[in-house]
């Protein structure tokens, strides 16, 4: 069984990664109306580079990598890596709550399968 401090490192990395995804999604609204073309390249780059949620999402990625490296120094990769699946659960539920994304019965069933898998891996 994984020590609670090690689990905290892994889950912090996972949650920061999920937060990064959600912030990038929120920031992507600023570029949704701009056509993806060479002519609009500068406009797209400017909107991305000056977008606070996108910058915060990238910062979350950087910090999550630090936590992930610390976690991997203490936990077997065969246990830590499957824990990334918790991020799928967090982003699916947050996408539903924050962005009104669909959370169908099939997705919910998949989430429960992921929970069962993570629990089994964590116990090993």
C-alpha positions in Angstrom: 0.0 0.0 0.0 1.2 3.5 -0.8 2.2 5.9 2.0 -0.2 8.8 2.5 2.6 11.3 1.8 3.4 9.6 -1.5 -0.3 9.4 -2.5 -0.5 13.2 -1.7 2.4 13.9 -4.1 0.8 11.8 -6.9 -2.7 13.3 -6.4 -1.3 16.8 -6.3 0.4 16.3 -9.6 -2.8 14.8 -11.0 -5.0 17.6 -9.8 -2.6 20.3 -11.1 -2.7 18.5 -14.4 -6.5 18.5 -14.4 -6.6 22.1 -13.4 -4.3 22.9 -16.3 -6.7 21.2 -18.7 -9.6 23.1 -17.3 -7.8 26.5 -17.5 -6.7 25.8 -21.1 -10.3 25.0 -22.0 -11.5 28.2 -20.3 -8.8 30.2 -22.1 -9.6 28.6 -25.5 -12.8 30.6 -25.6 -10.7 33.7 -26.6 -9.6 32.0 -29.8 -12.8 30.1 -30.7 -13.9 32.8 -33.1 -10.6 33.1 -35.0 -10.2 30.9 -38.1 -7.1 28.7 -38.0 -5.0 29.9 -40.9 -1.6 31.3 -41.7 -3.1 34.8 -42.2 -4.5 34.7 -38.6 -1.3 33.2 -37.1 -0.3 36.4 -35.3 -3.8 37.1 -34.0 -4.0 33.5 -32.6 -0.5 33.7 -31.1 -1.3 37.1 -29.5 -4.6 35.9 -28.0 -2.9 32.8 -26.6 0.2 34.5 -25.2 -1.9 37.2 -23.5 -4.6 35.0 -22.2 -4.6 34.7 -18.3 -6.3 31.3 -18.1 -4.0 29.8 -20.7 -1.0 31.2 -18.9 -2.3 29.9 -15.6 -2.9 26.5 -17.2 0.7 26.4 -18.5 2.0 27.3 -15.1 -0.1 24.5 -13.6 1.6 22.1 -16.0 5.0 23.2 -14.9 4.2 22.8 -11.3 2.6 19.5 -11.9 5.7 18.2 -13.5 7.7 19.1 -10.4 5.2 17.2 -8.2 5.2 14.3 -10.7 9.0 14.0 -10.6 8.9 14.0 -6.8 6.2 11.3 -6.8 8.1 9.1 -9.3 11.2 9.3 -7.0 9.1 7.6 -4.3 6.5 5.5 -6.0 6.8 2.8 -8.6 5.8 4.1 -12.0 3.5 1.0 -12.4 1.5 2.4 -9.5 1.8 6.1 -10.1 1.1 6.3 -13.8 -2.4 4.6 -13.6 -3.3 7.2 -11.0 -3.3 9.8 -13.8 -6.7 8.3 -14.6 -8.1 10.2 -11.6 -7.6 13.3 -13.8 -10.2 11.9 -16.3 -12.7 11.8 -13.5 -12.0 15.3 -12.3 -12.0 16.8 -15.8 -15.2 15.0 -16.8 -17.1 16.2 -13.8 -15.6 19.7 -13.9 -16.3 20.0 -17.6 -19.9 19.1 -16.9 -20.2 21.6 -14.0 -18.1 24.5 -15.5 -18.7 24.2 -19.2 -22.1 22.4 -19.4 -20.4 19.5 -21.3 -22.3 16.3 -21.7 -22.0 13.6 -18.9 -23.9 10.7 -20.4 -24.7 7.4 -18.7 -21.9 5.8 -20.7 -19.3 8.3 -19.4 -20.5 7.9 -15.9 -20.2 4.1 -16.2 -16.7 4.6 -17.5 -15.8 6.9 -14.6 -16.9 4.1 -12.2 -14.7 1.6 -14.0 -11.8 4.0 -13.8 -12.4 4.5 -10.0 -12.4 0.7 -9.6 -9.2 0.3 -11.5 -7.4 3.1 -9.6 -8.5 1.6 -6.3 -7.2 -1.9 -7.4 -3.8 -0.4 -8.5 -3.5 1.7 -5.3 -4.1 -1.4 -3.2 -1.5 -3.5 -4.9 
